Amino acid sequence: MAITAALVKELRDSTGAGMMDAKKALTETGGDMEAAVDWLRTKGLAKAAKKSGRTAAEGLVAVVVDGGTGVAVEVNSETDFVGKNAEFQEMVAGIANAALGVDGVEALVAADMGGKSVADVVTDKIATIGENMSVRRMAKIEITGGTVVSYVHNAVTAGMGKIGVLVALDGGDEAFGKQVAMHIAAVNPAALGEDDLDPAVIEKEKQVQMDIARESGKPEQVIEKMIVGRMKKFVAESTLLNQQFVVNPDLTVEAAAKEAGATITGFARLEVGEGIEVEKEDFAAEVAKAAQG
């Protein structure tokens, strides 16, 4: 795979590494961006150990709660301008309400919405607004005898915005649930607890940390002890219950819940465009294309 200047720039932006280091990482990994980030981390050259999360997809996430059931739905559009369109917002609200009665995106697009399927409603709206749209994903959480609390970050109107969060609580109150939801919006935990983390994610991180430790030249027995501590830190930073609570960093989220008389049983977080790769044009190219009609 050709190592282009754009690839090098993307890797530099996402890791803070120098240009030559970024280029070498991409060369060593055959242009694989994820592998290149891990290569830089192993060499201690990645100033930011985060993979690029930059996206260009637009639209809205809407959340709806009905008793012990909550849903979050992401509906994408081509531009942010459409997300501010009242007609589009009305459609997204209707789709979110339809999601209460189904368990996945496939069922959602086939669900009834005012006598038409959701898919047909979206198709009609594409024709009237003149921009491509799609129902990308949904999340649903349920609890019996407990409470589901929702929160929308960067809300453009009631119940919808750029990030939607749902939290299921057994005990506690809505005010505490809202604090936890805001924490989730800000920190973006990967899972509720250690048992909920993807084993493949844990194994990959362990391998990266092993490679980093070996670069130090320390003996294997010392490295093994180092890895135990590093993986414990990774789990603490990645799981909601073990994270430091943003409202009170002296407590973990789990400890704060205990103080509030609550047990957090589940959560969902959807962010508009998360994980979508969209090709970007430079400004000059964009203007040239517009000029050509």
TIDREN-351723 format. One record per residue: residue in one letter; x, z negated, y negated of N, C-alpha, C in turn. Coordinates in nm, 3 decimals. Last residue first. Example, Ala and Ser with C-alpha at 12.3 -4.5 7.8 and 13.67 -1.06 7.14 Angstrom:
2
   rest      n_px      n_pz      n_py     ca_px     ca_pz     ca_py      c_px      c_pz      c_py
      S     1.285    -0.708     0.225     1.367    -0.714     0.106     1.290    -0.787    -0.003
      A     1.319    -0.780     0.569     1.230    -0.780     0.450     1.320    -0.780     0.330
// end
This chain:
293
   rest      n_px      n_pz      n_py     ca_px     ca_pz     ca_py      c_px      c_pz      c_py
      G    -2.032     1.083    -2.267    -2.175     1.077    -2.235    -2.199     1.026    -2.098
      Q    -1.784     1.072    -2.356    -1.815     1.188    -2.274    -1.963     1.190    -2.233
      A    -1.776     0.825    -2.475    -1.774     0.944    -2.563    -1.813     1.071    -2.487
      A    -1.758     0.659    -2.256    -1.881     0.656    -2.337    -1.890     0.782    -2.425
      K    -1.498     0.717    -2.174    -1.611     0.749    -2.084    -1.740     0.754    -2.164
      A    -1.354     0.620    -2.391    -1.347     0.761    -2.358    -1.463     0.804    -2.270
      V    -1.411     0.348    -2.375    -1.457     0.423    -2.492    -1.460     0.573    -2.461
      E    -1.282     0.291    -2.131    -1.425     0.265    -2.145    -1.484     0.345    -2.261
      A    -1.020     0.347    -2.190    -1.088     0.427    -2.087    -1.239     0.413    -2.099
      A    -0.973     0.147    -2.379    -0.961     0.288    -2.418    -1.034     0.378    -2.320
      F    -0.999    -0.088    -2.227    -1.094    -0.059    -2.335    -1.092     0.089    -2.374
      D    -0.969    -0.032    -1.871    -0.920    -0.080    -2.000    -1.013    -0.028    -2.109
      E    -1.204    -0.140    -1.625    -1.138    -0.033    -1.698    -1.079    -0.092    -1.825
      K    -1.215    -0.304    -1.309    -1.222    -0.310    -1.455    -1.149    -0.190    -1.516
      E    -1.413    -0.344    -1.025    -1.305    -0.270    -1.089    -1.324    -0.272    -1.240
      V    -1.490    -0.655    -0.894    -1.541    -0.541    -0.971    -1.424    -0.474    -1.042
      E    -1.567    -0.860    -0.635    -1.457    -0.786    -0.696    -1.516    -0.664    -0.767
      I    -1.726    -1.168    -0.621    -1.745    -1.023    -0.628    -1.625    -0.960    -0.697
      G    -1.699    -1.444    -0.629    -1.646    -1.372    -0.514    -1.664    -1.222    -0.516
      E    -1.978    -1.495    -0.832    -1.871    -1.560    -0.756    -1.829    -1.476    -0.636
      G    -2.188    -1.405    -0.985    -2.074    -1.317    -0.964    -1.962    -1.372    -0.880
      V    -2.293    -1.724    -1.079    -2.313    -1.580    -1.095    -2.183    -1.504    -1.073
      E    -2.281    -1.968    -0.831    -2.231    -1.925    -0.961    -2.243    -1.773    -0.969
      L    -2.438    -2.231    -0.664    -2.424    -2.087    -0.678    -2.379    -2.055    -0.821
      R    -2.429    -2.495    -0.444    -2.384    -2.451    -0.577    -2.367    -2.299    -0.575
      A    -2.582    -2.769    -0.283    -2.560    -2.624    -0.290    -2.520    -2.591    -0.432
      F    -2.566    -3.051    -0.057    -2.566    -2.989    -0.190    -2.550    -2.839    -0.176
      G    -2.658    -3.360     0.110    -2.628    -3.218     0.104    -2.626    -3.168    -0.039
      T    -2.685    -3.632     0.097    -2.696    -3.569     0.229    -2.665    -3.420     0.228
      I    -2.572    -3.921    -0.040    -2.579    -3.777    -0.067    -2.578    -3.706     0.068
      T    -2.745    -4.214    -0.082    -2.662    -4.140     0.013    -2.682    -3.992    -0.017
      A    -2.755    -4.486    -0.320    -2.791    -4.353    -0.272    -2.695    -4.304    -0.164
      G    -2.702    -4.699    -0.487    -2.800    -4.717    -0.380    -2.844    -4.585    -0.319
      A    -2.498    -4.681    -0.659    -2.629    -4.637    -0.710    -2.739    -4.652    -0.605
      E    -2.286    -4.749    -0.500    -2.322    -4.839    -0.610    -2.461    -4.807    -0.664
      K    -2.283    -4.518    -0.343    -2.313    -4.648    -0.280    -2.355    -4.748    -0.387
      A    -2.204    -4.331    -0.529    -2.337    -4.320    -0.467    -2.378    -4.453    -0.406
      A    -1.945    -4.416    -0.576    -2.042    -4.419    -0.686    -2.184    -4.412    -0.632
      A    -1.834    -4.361    -0.328    -1.840    -4.500    -0.375    -1.941    -4.515    -0.488
      E    -1.857    -4.079    -0.327    -1.923    -4.159    -0.223    -1.939    -4.304    -0.266
      V    -1.693    -4.009    -0.540    -1.836    -3.979    -0.548    -1.913    -4.063    -0.446
      T    -1.470    -4.284    -0.610    -1.501    -4.156    -0.547    -1.650    -4.132    -0.563
      L    -1.382    -4.428    -0.929    -1.459    -4.428    -0.804    -1.461    -4.288    -0.743
      D    -1.251    -4.383    -1.158    -1.202    -4.496    -1.078    -1.273    -4.502    -0.943
      P    -1.383    -4.183    -1.297    -1.273    -4.144    -1.209    -1.213    -4.258    -1.126
      N    -1.693    -4.141    -1.359    -1.609    -4.262    -1.348    -1.497    -4.234    -1.248
      V    -1.774    -3.879    -1.379    -1.835    -3.977    -1.469    -1.755    -4.107    -1.472
      V    -1.640    -3.750    -1.177    -1.606    -3.716    -1.315    -1.664    -3.816    -1.415
      F    -1.506    -3.920    -0.906    -1.630    -3.891    -0.976    -1.599    -3.865    -1.123
      Q    -1.276    -3.771    -0.693    -1.295    -3.870    -0.799    -1.415    -3.827    -0.883
      Q    -1.400    -3.680    -0.364    -1.347    -3.648    -0.496    -1.366    -3.765    -0.592
      N    -1.529    -3.733    -0.129    -1.396    -3.792    -0.147    -1.334    -3.763    -0.283
      L    -1.767    -3.593    -0.133    -1.772    -3.738    -0.118    -1.638    -3.806    -0.148
      L    -1.676    -3.319    -0.161    -1.752    -3.388    -0.264    -1.742    -3.540    -0.252
      T    -1.350    -3.207    -0.087    -1.480    -3.253    -0.038    -1.549    -3.342    -0.140
      S    -1.100    -3.145    -0.193    -1.189    -3.035    -0.154    -1.330    -3.079    -0.117
      E    -0.947    -3.368    -0.239    -0.975    -3.281    -0.353    -1.080    -3.175    -0.322
      A    -0.929    -3.476     0.016    -0.989    -3.555    -0.092    -1.029    -3.468    -0.210
      V    -0.793    -3.272     0.151    -0.930    -3.307     0.192    -1.001    -3.382     0.079
      F    -0.546    -3.289     0.014    -0.624    -3.165     0.014    -0.770    -3.192     0.048
      K    -0.459    -3.546     0.081    -0.489    -3.515    -0.059    -0.576    -3.390    -0.068
      K    -0.419    -3.506     0.351    -0.515    -3.610     0.308    -0.558    -3.584     0.163
      M    -0.219    -3.321     0.342    -0.350    -3.279     0.393    -0.458    -3.380     0.356
      R    -0.010    -3.478     0.242    -0.057    -3.362     0.165    -0.195    -3.315     0.211
      G     0.026    -3.670     0.443    -0.014    -3.710     0.308    -0.071    -3.595     0.228
      V     0.099    -3.502     0.657    -0.014    -3.595     0.671    -0.066    -3.634     0.533
      I     0.331    -3.380     0.562     0.209    -3.300     0.580     0.086    -3.389     0.591
      M     0.521    -3.581     0.572     0.482    -3.525     0.442     0.348    -3.453     0.452
      K     0.548    -3.613     0.844     0.493    -3.723     0.765     0.446    -3.674     0.628
      E     0.661    -3.365     0.907     0.533    -3.405     0.969     0.467    -3.517     0.891
      I     0.906    -3.379     0.769     0.804    -3.283     0.728     0.666    -3.322     0.782
      V     1.042    -3.561     0.922     1.008    -3.597     0.783     0.895    -3.507     0.733
      Q     1.073    -3.416     1.154     1.000    -3.544     1.159     0.960    -3.593     1.021
      E     1.224    -3.193     1.066     1.086    -3.176     1.111     1.008    -3.306     1.111
      P     1.420    -3.251     0.762     1.402    -3.251     0.908     1.254    -3.246     0.945
      K     1.411    -3.024     0.474     1.403    -3.157     0.535     1.382    -3.147     0.686
      G     1.411    -2.791     0.330     1.523    -2.815     0.422     1.521    -2.951     0.489
      S     1.213    -2.697     0.171     1.295    -2.807     0.116     1.413    -2.840     0.204
      E     1.078    -2.522     0.326     1.165    -2.463     0.224     1.256    -2.569     0.164
      R     0.914    -2.692     0.464     1.034    -2.640     0.533     1.131    -2.577     0.435
      A     0.707    -2.730     0.279     0.794    -2.842     0.316     0.923    -2.794     0.382
      I     0.590    -2.474     0.280     0.646    -2.530     0.156     0.745    -2.640     0.188
      D     0.504    -2.461     0.544     0.603    -2.365     0.496     0.670    -2.414     0.368
      M     0.315    -2.667     0.543     0.429    -2.673     0.635     0.541    -2.580     0.585
      Q     0.132    -2.567     0.361     0.205    -2.688     0.328     0.327    -2.707     0.417
      V     0.038    -2.347     0.509     0.102    -2.326     0.379     0.186    -2.447     0.342
      Q    -0.076    -2.483     0.725     0.036    -2.392     0.748     0.112    -2.365     0.619
      K    -0.282    -2.622     0.598    -0.177    -2.697     0.668    -0.053    -2.610     0.689
      E    -0.439    -2.411     0.511    -0.375    -2.497     0.412    -0.260    -2.576     0.476
      K    -0.524    -2.315     0.761    -0.447    -2.229     0.671    -0.371    -2.312     0.568
      E    -0.668    -2.532     0.859    -0.550    -2.485     0.931    -0.462    -2.398     0.841
      I    -0.879    -2.548     0.674    -0.788    -2.661     0.692    -0.657    -2.614     0.756
      V    -1.000    -2.302     0.716    -0.948    -2.334     0.583    -0.846    -2.447     0.594
      A    -1.083    -2.330     0.979    -0.987    -2.224     0.946    -0.922    -2.249     0.810
      P    -1.275    -2.534     0.965    -1.147    -2.559     1.033    -1.041    -2.454     1.001
      D    -1.445    -2.600     0.670    -1.417    -2.493     0.765    -1.281    -2.519     0.831
      L    -1.579    -2.927     0.635    -1.482    -2.826     0.595    -1.461    -2.724     0.706
      D    -1.733    -3.129     0.733    -1.803    -3.006     0.694    -1.708    -2.896     0.648
      D    -1.577    -3.348     0.774    -1.632    -3.283     0.893    -1.701    -3.150     0.862
      E    -1.529    -3.430     0.508    -1.422    -3.369     0.586    -1.476    -3.293     0.707
      G    -1.826    -3.335     0.318    -1.726    -3.428     0.369    -1.625    -3.356     0.456
      L    -1.927    -3.102     0.175    -1.974    -3.239     0.150    -1.870    -3.341     0.191
      A    -1.698    -2.854     0.037    -1.786    -2.908     0.140    -1.828    -3.049     0.103
      A    -1.565    -2.776    -0.190    -1.581    -2.677    -0.083    -1.681    -2.723     0.022
      P    -1.677    -2.845    -0.529    -1.624    -2.885    -0.398    -1.653    -2.782    -0.290
      N    -1.671    -2.793    -0.829    -1.691    -2.694    -0.723    -1.629    -2.736    -0.589
      V    -1.660    -2.924    -1.073    -1.546    -2.935    -0.982    -1.552    -2.836    -0.865
      A    -1.896    -2.868    -1.223    -1.765    -2.866    -1.287    -1.651    -2.853    -1.187
      A    -2.108    -2.888    -1.043    -2.096    -2.768    -1.126    -1.954    -2.755    -1.182
      I    -2.063    -3.146    -0.946    -2.049    -3.031    -0.855    -2.032    -2.902    -0.934
      H    -2.124    -3.295    -1.176    -1.990    -3.304    -1.115    -1.965    -3.181    -1.028
      M    -2.393    -3.234    -1.198    -2.302    -3.190    -1.304    -2.158    -3.194    -1.255
      A    -2.485    -3.365    -0.969    -2.502    -3.219    -0.981    -2.409    -3.163    -1.088
      V    -2.431    -3.629    -1.036    -2.361    -3.569    -0.922    -2.368    -3.416    -0.931
      Q    -2.610    -3.657    -1.250    -2.466    -3.676    -1.271    -2.385    -3.611    -1.159
      K    -2.852    -3.619    -1.117    -2.812    -3.523    -1.220    -2.663    -3.534    -1.249
      G    -2.857    -3.847    -0.955    -2.851    -3.715    -0.893    -2.806    -3.609    -0.992
      F    -2.892    -4.041    -1.150    -2.766    -4.037    -1.075    -2.749    -3.900    -1.010
      A    -3.151    -3.968    -1.230    -3.042    -3.972    -1.329    -2.906    -3.966    -1.259
      E    -3.310    -3.999    -1.004    -3.283    -3.864    -1.053    -3.167    -3.862    -1.151
      D    -3.162    -4.251    -0.786    -3.263    -4.198    -0.876    -3.219    -4.062    -0.930
      G    -3.133    -4.389    -0.449    -3.085    -4.359    -0.583    -3.197    -4.308    -0.671
      G    -3.236    -4.215    -0.144    -3.220    -4.331    -0.231    -3.167    -4.290    -0.367
      D    -3.076    -3.945    -0.055    -3.159    -4.045     0.012    -3.138    -4.174    -0.065
      L    -3.062    -3.629    -0.214    -3.029    -3.773    -0.216    -3.129    -3.852    -0.133
      A    -2.919    -3.316    -0.262    -3.019    -3.392    -0.186    -2.973    -3.537    -0.176
      V    -2.881    -3.097    -0.531    -2.826    -3.213    -0.461    -2.939    -3.286    -0.390
      L    -2.793    -2.779    -0.658    -2.894    -2.862    -0.595    -2.824    -2.976    -0.523
      V    -2.710    -2.574    -0.939    -2.671    -2.675    -0.840    -2.794    -2.749    -0.788
      G    -2.600    -2.273    -1.084    -2.713    -2.354    -1.040    -2.669    -2.448    -0.928
      I    -2.462    -2.111    -1.360    -2.433    -2.192    -1.241    -2.556    -2.276    -1.210
      K    -2.591    -1.958    -1.558    -2.475    -1.903    -1.489    -2.437    -1.980    -1.362
      G    -2.946    -1.997    -1.529    -2.826    -1.979    -1.610    -2.715    -1.924    -1.524
      M    -3.266    -2.163    -1.524    -3.175    -2.054    -1.486    -3.061    -2.038    -1.585
      G    -3.440    -2.365    -1.610    -3.421    -2.342    -1.467    -3.332    -2.226    -1.428
      A    -3.521    -2.228    -1.920    -3.547    -2.336    -1.825    -3.526    -2.292    -1.681
      T    -3.241    -2.022    -2.019    -3.381    -2.062    -2.031    -3.404    -2.167    -1.923
      V    -2.978    -2.029    -1.988    -3.027    -1.936    -2.090    -3.175    -1.959    -2.115
      A    -2.739    -2.283    -1.926    -2.877    -2.235    -1.911    -2.913    -2.140    -2.024
      N    -2.485    -2.383    -1.844    -2.498    -2.265    -1.931    -2.637    -2.201    -1.918
      H    -2.605    -2.505    -1.534    -2.500    -2.505    -1.636    -2.508    -2.374    -1.712
      V    -2.869    -2.686    -1.406    -2.824    -2.552    -1.443    -2.722    -2.564    -1.555
      Y    -2.968    -2.882    -1.130    -2.899    -2.876    -1.259    -2.854    -2.733    -1.282
      S    -3.194    -3.084    -0.933    -3.131    -2.958    -0.973    -3.064    -2.971    -1.108
      V    -3.243    -3.289    -0.649    -3.224    -3.281    -0.794    -3.153    -3.150    -0.826
      V    -3.457    -3.409    -0.409    -3.367    -3.298    -0.442    -3.364    -3.286    -0.594
      T    -3.489    -3.711    -0.226    -3.508    -3.638    -0.351    -3.410    -3.522    -0.360
      G    -3.660    -3.810     0.078    -3.559    -3.825    -0.026    -3.592    -3.740    -0.148
      G    -3.833    -3.753     0.281    -3.833    -3.888     0.228    -3.730    -3.913     0.120
      T    -3.626    -3.504     0.397    -3.753    -3.573     0.421    -3.742    -3.716     0.369
      I    -3.489    -3.227     0.232    -3.472    -3.365     0.276    -3.610    -3.428     0.291
      E    -3.316    -2.915     0.204    -3.439    -2.991     0.225    -3.405    -3.132     0.269
      I    -3.193    -2.630     0.032    -3.169    -2.760     0.093    -3.302    -2.836     0.099
      K    -3.071    -2.302     0.018    -3.189    -2.387     0.029    -3.150    -2.521     0.092
      A    -2.963    -2.018    -0.163    -2.929    -2.141    -0.091    -3.052    -2.230    -0.092
      M    -2.910    -1.663    -0.163    -2.989    -1.782    -0.193    -2.936    -1.900    -0.113
      R    -2.797    -1.348    -0.308    -2.793    -1.459    -0.213    -2.885    -1.573    -0.256
      R    -2.877    -1.110    -0.454    -2.752    -1.120    -0.379    -2.752    -1.228    -0.272
      V    -3.082    -0.875    -0.542    -3.095    -1.015    -0.502    -2.978    -1.040    -0.407
      S    -2.977    -0.657    -0.807    -2.987    -0.690    -0.665    -3.006    -0.840    -0.647
      M    -2.982    -0.367    -1.021    -3.000    -0.510    -0.996    -3.006    -0.534    -0.847
      N    -2.892    -0.128    -1.274    -2.895    -0.168    -1.134    -2.904    -0.319    -1.120
      E    -3.116    -0.051    -1.540    -2.987    -0.105    -1.496    -2.998    -0.150    -1.351
      G    -3.361     0.002    -1.658    -3.257     0.104    -1.657    -3.120     0.054    -1.620
      I    -3.601    -0.125    -1.677    -3.492    -0.177    -1.759    -3.375    -0.078    -1.764
      T    -3.761     0.032    -1.502    -3.806     0.004    -1.639    -3.693    -0.044    -1.730
      A    -3.614     0.056    -1.264    -3.666     0.176    -1.330    -3.703     0.149    -1.475
      I    -3.568    -0.206    -1.200    -3.452    -0.118    -1.222    -3.497     0.005    -1.301
      K    -3.826    -0.286    -1.149    -3.759    -0.338    -1.269    -3.634    -0.256    -1.302
      D    -3.878    -0.160    -0.907    -3.958    -0.125    -1.025    -3.887    -0.168    -1.154
      T    -3.692    -0.299    -0.747    -3.681    -0.154    -0.764    -3.757    -0.107    -0.888
      V    -3.800    -0.558    -0.757    -3.668    -0.531    -0.814    -3.649    -0.382    -0.841
      V    -4.038    -0.511    -0.621    -4.042    -0.561    -0.759    -3.910    -0.532    -0.829
      D    -3.942    -0.438    -0.372    -4.014    -0.339    -0.452    -4.023    -0.381    -0.599
      A    -3.829    -0.681    -0.289    -3.746    -0.560    -0.299    -3.812    -0.455    -0.387
      V    -4.052    -0.846    -0.276    -3.950    -0.874    -0.377    -3.863    -0.750    -0.398
      S    -4.351    -0.652    -0.229    -4.234    -0.721    -0.176    -4.136    -0.746    -0.291
      K    -4.657    -0.728    -0.404    -4.547    -0.637    -0.368    -4.436    -0.719    -0.303
      G    -4.829    -0.933    -0.465    -4.884    -0.815    -0.398    -4.780    -0.709    -0.362
      G    -4.666    -1.128    -0.584    -4.774    -1.066    -0.660    -4.827    -0.938    -0.599
      M    -4.455    -1.097    -0.354    -4.444    -1.144    -0.492    -4.548    -1.068    -0.574
      D    -4.360    -1.166    -0.019    -4.462    -1.119    -0.114    -4.440    -1.181    -0.251
      A    -4.031    -1.083     0.113    -4.140    -1.176     0.080    -4.235    -1.117    -0.023
      A    -3.808    -0.936     0.154    -3.931    -0.885     0.217    -4.053    -0.969     0.179
      V    -3.615    -1.082     0.033    -3.642    -0.949    -0.024    -3.768    -0.886     0.036
      L    -3.626    -1.313     0.202    -3.665    -1.319     0.062    -3.698    -1.181     0.006
      A    -3.523    -1.240     0.445    -3.665    -1.276     0.439    -3.714    -1.276     0.295
      E    -3.260    -1.199     0.357    -3.334    -1.090     0.421    -3.484    -1.115     0.417
      V    -3.185    -1.454     0.258    -3.201    -1.341     0.167    -3.282    -1.228     0.228
      G    -3.381    -1.726     0.404    -3.263    -1.644     0.386    -3.292    -1.524     0.300
      D    -3.621    -1.862     0.442    -3.497    -1.930     0.478    -3.371    -1.846     0.461
      V    -3.911    -1.914     0.224    -3.830    -1.841     0.322    -3.697    -1.912     0.345
      G    -4.049    -2.035     0.017    -4.120    -2.014     0.143    -4.041    -1.943     0.251
      L    -3.888    -2.039    -0.204    -3.929    -2.168    -0.147    -3.991    -2.152    -0.008
      A    -3.867    -1.781    -0.295    -3.763    -1.830    -0.204    -3.798    -1.964    -0.140
      A    -4.060    -1.750    -0.486    -4.085    -1.690    -0.355    -3.988    -1.744    -0.251
      N    -3.925    -1.870    -0.697    -4.043    -1.937    -0.642    -4.079    -1.881    -0.504
      A    -3.729    -1.675    -0.740    -3.690    -1.811    -0.700    -3.807    -1.887    -0.640
      I    -3.887    -1.460    -0.823    -3.810    -1.449    -0.698    -3.770    -1.588    -0.648
      G    -3.982    -1.558    -1.067    -4.075    -1.527    -0.959    -4.006    -1.519    -0.824
      A    -3.741    -1.575    -1.209    -3.820    -1.696    -1.185    -3.917    -1.675    -1.070
      V    -3.675    -1.303    -1.221    -3.587    -1.396    -1.148    -3.661    -1.526    -1.115
      M    -3.883    -1.206    -1.386    -3.869    -1.158    -1.248    -3.786    -1.256    -1.165
      E    -3.823    -1.341    -1.623    -3.953    -1.363    -1.558    -3.948    -1.319    -1.412
      Q    -3.574    -1.228    -1.680    -3.585    -1.372    -1.652    -3.716    -1.405    -1.580
      F    -3.650    -0.964    -1.741    -3.562    -0.991    -1.627    -3.573    -1.138    -1.585
      E    -3.798    -1.015    -1.971    -3.861    -0.946    -1.858    -3.781    -0.971    -1.729
      A    -3.610    -1.123    -2.146    -3.723    -1.207    -2.100    -3.791    -1.147    -1.977
      N    -3.267    -1.088    -2.114    -3.392    -1.015    -2.128    -3.507    -1.097    -2.068
      K    -3.027    -1.190    -2.057    -3.097    -1.251    -2.170    -3.232    -1.187    -2.196
      G    -2.932    -1.027    -1.859    -2.960    -1.166    -1.825    -3.035    -1.240    -1.934
      V    -2.868    -0.798    -2.000    -2.993    -0.799    -1.921    -3.031    -0.942    -1.883
      F    -2.619    -0.871    -2.103    -2.731    -0.847    -2.195    -2.864    -0.854    -2.121
      D    -2.441    -0.865    -1.899    -2.488    -0.996    -1.942    -2.610    -0.983    -2.033
      T    -2.505    -0.598    -1.665    -2.453    -0.653    -1.791    -2.514    -0.789    -1.821
      E    -2.607    -0.550    -1.409    -2.480    -0.489    -1.449    -2.420    -0.553    -1.573
      S    -2.717    -0.836    -1.222    -2.742    -0.718    -1.305    -2.606    -0.663    -1.347
      N    -2.833    -1.039    -0.946    -2.730    -0.975    -1.028    -2.782    -0.857    -1.108
      V    -2.954    -1.348    -0.875    -2.997    -1.209    -0.894    -2.899    -1.145    -0.991
      E    -2.946    -1.618    -0.661    -2.866    -1.538    -0.753    -2.920    -1.395    -0.755
      V    -3.124    -1.921    -0.630    -3.120    -1.777    -0.601    -3.035    -1.708    -0.706
      A    -3.189    -2.221    -0.469    -3.113    -2.156    -0.576    -3.098    -2.010    -0.536
      V    -3.436    -2.468    -0.394    -3.373    -2.337    -0.370    -3.295    -2.295    -0.494
      G    -3.543    -2.764    -0.227    -3.487    -2.699    -0.345    -3.423    -2.567    -0.306
      T    -3.775    -3.006    -0.124    -3.715    -2.875    -0.100    -3.664    -2.817    -0.232
      G    -3.931    -3.228    -0.159    -3.802    -3.245    -0.091    -3.734    -3.114    -0.059
      G    -4.086    -3.097    -0.438    -4.078    -3.213    -0.349    -3.939    -3.229    -0.291
      D    -3.933    -2.825    -0.524    -4.071    -2.861    -0.492    -4.067    -2.973    -0.390
      V    -3.728    -2.666    -0.758    -3.744    -2.779    -0.667    -3.892    -2.808    -0.650
      V    -3.522    -2.391    -0.827    -3.659    -2.443    -0.824    -3.663    -2.557    -0.722
      V    -3.294    -2.200    -1.023    -3.318    -2.310    -0.929    -3.463    -2.357    -0.941
      A    -3.116    -1.893    -1.056    -3.235    -1.973    -1.086    -3.251    -2.081    -0.981
      V    -2.857    -1.723    -1.206    -2.892    -1.808    -1.093    -3.012    -1.891    -1.138
      L    -2.824    -1.384    -1.326    -2.865    -1.523    -1.340    -2.877    -1.592    -1.205
      G    -2.580    -1.144    -1.443    -2.712    -1.180    -1.391    -2.740    -1.327    -1.413
      E    -2.273    -0.973    -1.339    -2.358    -1.048    -1.432    -2.493    -1.079    -1.367
      A    -1.934    -0.946    -1.234    -2.077    -0.932    -1.204    -2.158    -1.022    -1.297
      A    -1.669    -0.988    -1.259    -1.733    -0.915    -1.369    -1.882    -0.896    -1.344
      T    -1.449    -1.268    -1.206    -1.546    -1.169    -1.162    -1.609    -1.102    -1.283
      R    -1.175    -1.454    -1.096    -1.236    -1.378    -1.205    -1.330    -1.272    -1.150
      G    -1.036    -1.609    -0.934    -1.179    -1.620    -0.920    -1.251    -1.539    -1.026
      S    -0.740    -1.587    -0.751    -0.815    -1.534    -0.865    -0.964    -1.542    -0.841
      K    -0.652    -1.901    -0.615    -0.667    -1.757    -0.602    -0.757    -1.708    -0.716
      K    -0.439    -2.149    -0.739    -0.575    -2.100    -0.721    -0.574    -1.949    -0.707
      A    -0.221    -2.297    -0.818    -0.242    -2.270    -0.675    -0.384    -2.225    -0.648
      A    -0.015    -2.205    -1.067    -0.156    -2.239    -1.043    -0.187    -2.200    -0.901
      K     0.247    -2.139    -1.027     0.218    -2.251    -1.117     0.074    -2.298    -1.103
      A     0.423    -2.049    -0.759     0.287    -2.038    -0.814     0.258    -2.160    -0.899
      L     0.664    -2.097    -0.643     0.663    -2.011    -0.761     0.526    -1.995    -0.824
      G     0.725    -2.210    -0.400     0.717    -2.297    -0.516     0.710    -2.221    -0.647
      K     0.709    -2.057    -0.181     0.836    -2.054    -0.252     0.838    -2.144    -0.376
      T     0.443    -2.101    -0.115     0.547    -2.142    -0.022     0.683    -2.151    -0.091
      R     0.320    -1.974    -0.330     0.307    -2.119    -0.314     0.417    -2.172    -0.224
      L     0.385    -1.708    -0.274     0.435    -1.771    -0.397     0.428    -1.923    -0.389
      W     0.240    -1.679    -0.036     0.385    -1.658    -0.036     0.448    -1.726    -0.158
      D    -0.022    -1.713    -0.126     0.035    -1.811    -0.033     0.187    -1.801    -0.029
      V    -0.040    -1.481    -0.283    -0.057    -1.613    -0.346     0.005    -1.720    -0.257
      A    -0.010    -1.291    -0.081     0.090    -1.298    -0.187     0.082    -1.433    -0.260
      A    -0.240    -1.323     0.066    -0.113    -1.354     0.130    -0.002    -1.370     0.026
      E    -0.424    -1.231    -0.126    -0.431    -1.369    -0.076    -0.298    -1.411    -0.015
      M    -0.336    -0.959    -0.162    -0.339    -1.054    -0.272    -0.339    -1.199    -0.224
      D    -0.122    -0.752    -0.003    -0.234    -0.842     0.027    -0.234    -0.955    -0.075
      G     0.100    -0.591    -0.030    -0.007    -0.577    -0.128    -0.129    -0.663    -0.103
      G     0.281    -0.667     0.166     0.214    -0.538     0.178     0.097    -0.521     0.084
      T     0.423    -0.893     0.120     0.297    -0.909     0.192     0.216    -0.779     0.201
      E     0.645    -0.820    -0.027     0.665    -0.891     0.099     0.539    -0.897     0.184
      T     0.519    -0.714    -0.254     0.600    -0.627    -0.167     0.616    -0.689    -0.029
      L     0.405    -0.942    -0.364     0.318    -0.832    -0.319     0.392    -0.737    -0.226
      A     0.639    -1.084    -0.423     0.538    -1.142    -0.333     0.447    -1.034    -0.277
      K     0.762    -0.916    -0.608     0.827    -0.940    -0.479     0.727    -0.994    -0.377
      K     0.580    -0.935    -0.820     0.605    -0.805    -0.757     0.666    -0.823    -0.619
      A     0.605    -1.204    -0.882     0.475    -1.151    -0.840     0.493    -1.019    -0.766
      D     0.871    -1.213    -0.962     0.828    -1.292    -0.846     0.696    -1.240    -0.792
      M     0.862    -1.049    -1.186     0.943    -1.008    -1.071     0.904    -1.084    -0.945
      M     0.684    -1.199    -1.354     0.654    -1.062    -1.314     0.731    -1.021    -1.189
      G     0.617    -1.542    -1.248     0.683    -1.440    -1.327     0.657    -1.301    -1.272
      A     0.290    -1.700    -1.202     0.424    -1.663    -1.158     0.483    -1.556    -1.250
      G     0.030    -1.767    -1.245     0.126    -1.808    -1.346     0.269    -1.775    -1.308
      T    -0.176    -1.686    -1.078    -0.081    -1.787    -1.029     0.014    -1.840    -1.135
      S    -0.338    -1.498    -1.197    -0.402    -1.597    -1.111    -0.308    -1.708    -1.066
      D    -0.167    -1.335    -1.343    -0.274    -1.407    -1.413    -0.331    -1.520    -1.328
      R    -0.007    -1.228    -1.138     0.053    -1.314    -1.242    -0.053    -1.399    -1.310
      L    -0.197    -1.077    -1.003    -0.132    -1.189    -0.934    -0.068    -1.284    -1.033
      E    -0.260    -0.890    -1.202    -0.365    -0.976    -1.147    -0.305    -1.098    -1.079
      K    -0.010    -0.765    -1.237    -0.071    -0.842    -1.347    -0.177    -0.937    -1.296
      V     0.020    -0.640    -0.989     0.117    -0.740    -1.032     0.058    -0.828    -1.141
      L    -0.197    -0.463    -1.001    -0.192    -0.566    -0.897    -0.098    -0.678    -0.937
      A    -0.117    -0.304    -1.216    -0.242    -0.381    -1.225    -0.246    -0.492    -1.122
      A     0.109    -0.179    -1.122     0.125    -0.274    -1.232     0.001    -0.361    -1.245
      T     0.094    -0.161    -0.758     0.071    -0.112    -0.894     0.093    -0.221    -0.997
      I     0.227    -0.087    -0.477     0.223    -0.207    -0.560     0.215    -0.161    -0.705
      A     0.054     0.084    -0.222     0.132     0.093    -0.345     0.115    -0.034    -0.429
      M     0.085     0.000     0.121     0.000     0.000     0.000     0.088     0.000    -0.125
// end
